[in-house]
Amino acid sequence: MKKKSLSRELKFGIIVIGALFLVYFGLNFLKGINIFSSTNSYYARYDEIGGLVVSTPVYVKGYKVGQVDEIVYDFTRETPFTVKISVSKDIRLSKGTVVEMFDDGLMGGKAIRLIIPTGDAVQDVYADGDLVPSHVDAGLLETLAGSLLPKIESFSLEADSLVRSLRLLVEDKSLANTLASAEKAAADLAATSGSLRHLMANDVPQILGKTDVLLNDMSVISGNLKQIDYHGTFSKFDHTLTGLNRTIDQLNSGDGTLGALLNDRQLYIDLTQVANSTDSLLIDLRMHPKRYVHFSLFGRKN
C-alpha cells in the first residue's frame, strides 16, 4: 500500500509558517529580545524622554536585564510619556526601586537603569504591570555645563578686564617712552659690548705682553739682588754709623778743639761782640769814607 504524500498546499503552508517564525525570531533577536525567556513588565512616566526609543537596553549596575518595549504618550497629562519596560523574572524589583533614564555615551543616546535598594529589611516587591517611580539623571554634559558655565563666565569677565588693561597700557604714551628708552639702552649696551670686544681683542693682549716683559725684568732684578754681598755692605754701613756717632759724642762732650769751641760760652760772647763792632765799623766807613781814606794830587793840606 502506497504512503500518501503531503499535498503541495500543506508543504507551502509549513514553509510559510516557518518563514514567519524565523522572521519574528530574527527581529526579536536583533532587538535583543529573548522569546524563550519569561519577563515581567513595568511602567514609568517621564516629562520628556530625550530621544529614548523602543528596544533601548535596561541595566542593573551595568548588566543588561531587559529592554524598553513600548513608549506611549498623552500630552494632556502632566507627565505625558509612559515607558513600558520588560525585565527578566529573575530580577525582583523591591519597593523603593527607581527607573532612572541616563545618557548612554557622549553622543546623546538614552538608556534605562534600575536602582534597586539592598538589605534584608526589603520584603515587598513590585508586581507585573506596576508603575515604578522614575528619575532623569542630569548626565555628564549637563553636569559639566552646570559647573563650567559659571567658571567660564567668570573667566570671560576677567579676560575682558585684562584686555581693557592691556589696551590702556598700549595706548599709554609712557609705554612708548619706556620702549624708546629701552631701545636706546640696548643700543648703548651693544656699543659698550663692541668696545669691550675691541679692548679684549687688541689692548688686553698688549697689556698682557707688557706685563710678561715686566715680570721677566723683575725676575732678572731679583736674580741680581740675590748675588749682592749683603753681609759686607751692611758691615760697612754699620762701621760708618759707628764713626758718625762717635764724632757727635765728642762734639757734645767738649773733647778736641771743635768741641771746646762749641761748648765755651765766653768765647761765643766775645765773638758776638767782635762781629757787632765790625758791623758798626763797616757802617761808619760806608757813611764817612773820607775819615779813613784821602787821595790828593798836590799833597796833604796842613
MARGUSE-987672 format. One line per 10 residues: their letters; for each residue x negated, y, z of C-alpha. Coordinates in steps of 0.5 Angstrom, whole numbers, plus 500, padded with zeros to 3 digits. Layout:
N
a) X/Y/Z  ...
//
This chain:
302
mkkkslsrel) 500/500/500  497/507/498  496/512/503  500/518/502  495/524/500  496/531/503  500/536/499  497/541/496  501/546/499  499/543/506
kfgiivigal) 492/544/505  493/551/502  496/553/509  491/549/513  486/553/510  489/560/510  490/559/518  483/557/519  481/563/515  486/568/519
flvyfglnfl) 483/564/526  476/566/523  477/573/521  480/574/528  475/571/532  470/575/528  473/581/529  473/580/537  466/578/537  464/584/533
kginifsstn) 468/588/538  465/584/544  471/580/546  470/573/548  477/570/546  475/564/550  475/567/557  480/570/561  480/577/563  484/582/568
syyarydeig) 487/589/565  486/595/569  488/602/567  485/609/569  487/616/567  483/622/565  484/629/563  479/628/557  475/622/554  469/626/551
glvvstpvyv) 469/621/545  471/615/548  473/609/543  476/602/544  471/597/545  467/601/549  463/597/554  465/596/561  459/596/566  458/594/573
kgykvgqvde) 451/596/575  448/596/568  451/589/567  457/588/562  463/585/565  469/588/560  471/593/555  476/598/553  482/595/550  486/601/549
ivydftretp) 487/608/549  494/612/550  495/619/550  501/623/552  500/631/552  506/632/556  502/629/562  497/633/567  492/627/565  494/625/558
ftvkisvskd) 489/620/557  491/613/559  485/608/558  486/600/559  480/596/560  479/589/560  475/586/566  473/578/567  477/575/572  471/573/576
irlskgtvve) 470/581/577  475/582/583  476/590/584  477/591/591  480/597/594  476/604/593  473/602/586  472/608/582  473/607/574  467/612/572
mfddglmggk) 466/615/565  459/617/564  454/619/558  451/612/555  445/615/552  443/622/550  447/622/543  453/624/547  456/617/547  461/615/553
airliiptgd) 462/608/557  465/606/563  462/603/569  466/600/575  463/603/582  465/597/587  465/598/594  461/593/598  462/590/605  465/584/609
avqdvyadgd) 471/589/611  473/590/604  479/585/603  485/588/599  483/588/591  487/591/585  492/586/581  492/585/574  495/591/571  494/596/577
lvpshvdagl) 492/603/576  485/604/579  482/611/581  478/615/576  472/619/575  468/623/570  460/623/571  457/630/569  452/627/565  445/628/564
letlagsllp) 446/634/559  451/638/564  447/637/570  441/640/566  445/645/563  448/647/570  441/647/574  437/650/568  441/656/566  440/660/572
kiesfslead) 433/659/571  433/661/564  437/667/565  432/669/571  426/667/566  430/672/561  430/678/565  423/677/568  421/676/561  425/683/559
slvrslrllv) 422/686/564  415/684/562  416/686/555  418/693/557  412/694/562  407/692/556  411/697/552  410/702/556  403/700/557  401/700/550
edkslantla) 405/707/549  401/710/554  395/715/552  391/713/558  390/706/555  388/709/548  382/713/552  380/707/556  380/703/550  375/708/547
saekaaadla) 371/709/553  370/701/553  368/701/546  363/707/547  360/703/553  360/697/548  356/701/543  351/703/549  350/696/551  349/694/544
atsgslrhlm) 344/700/543  341/698/550  340/691/548  337/693/542  332/697/545  331/691/550  329/686/545  325/691/542  321/692/548  321/685/549
andvpqilgk) 318/683/542  313/689/542  311/692/548  311/687/553  306/682/549  301/688/549  302/690/556  301/682/558  295/682/554  292/688/557
tdvllndmsv) 294/685/564  290/679/562  284/683/560  284/687/567  285/680/570  279/678/567  275/684/568  277/684/576  274/676/575  268/679/573
isgnlkqidy) 267/684/578  269/679/583  263/675/581  258/681/581  260/682/588  259/675/590  252/676/588  250/682/592  246/681/599  251/684/604
hgtfskfdht) 246/682/610  241/686/607  245/692/605  249/692/612  242/691/616  239/698/612  246/702/614  245/700/621  238/702/621  240/709/618
ltglnrtidq) 246/710/623  241/708/629  236/713/627  241/718/626  244/717/633  237/717/636  236/724/633  242/727/635  241/725/642  234/728/642
lnsgdgtlga) 237/735/640  242/734/646  237/732/651  232/738/649  226/734/647  222/737/642  221/744/639  228/744/635  231/741/642  228/746/646
llndrqlyid) 230/752/642  237/750/641  238/749/649  234/755/651  240/761/653  235/766/654  232/765/647  239/766/644  240/772/647  233/775/645
ltqvanstds) 234/773/638  241/776/638  238/783/641  233/783/635  238/782/630  242/787/632  236/792/633  234/790/626  241/791/623  241/798/626
llidlrmhpk) 234/800/623  237/798/616  243/802/617  239/808/619  234/807/613  239/807/608  242/813/611  236/817/612  230/815/608  226/821/608
ryvhfslfgr) 225/820/615  221/814/613  218/815/606  216/821/603  212/822/596  209/829/593  205/830/587  202/836/591  200/833/597  204/834/604
kn) 206/841/607  203/843/613
//
